[in-house]
Amino acid sequence: MFMGWDGRLKVINNSTKPIYAGYSESFPDTSIILFNDSNLLPDKQGSGSNIVYIHKLGSWDVYFKKKDAEFKLFVFIFDANVIEAKKWEEIVGSNLYLKRYEFSYEELKKINWQINYP
């Protein structure tokens, strides 16, 4: 049984601006209701890196197996300057995200758990 952090899901930032990324398990609601295992804010792009790792405590495989077959994972991309300058309530209330993706388990496996932004 997998008990650590699963860091397979990642966003490759192909833009020139730093980003944050997070996932929502609010399907079928497409609003920003982020969930992550360490805090309530999205994960930040690493310093000197163009990758944002979206970690899951436990296994992404087990996570998806507990969901309905129609379940989609929503991944939100945020401008780092917005996250660092505004209150989370304002970001959520005004939908201040750059991009929202939705993926099934099979779709994530097909892209090898790697999301290219933009």
Buried (B, 14 or more C-beta within 10 A) or exposed (E): EEEEEBBBBBBEBEEEEBBBBBBBBEBEEBEBBBEBEEEEBBBBBEEEEBEBBBBBEBBBEEBBEEBEEEBBBBBBBBBBEBBEEBEBEEBBEEEBBBBBBBBBBEEBBEEEBEBEBE
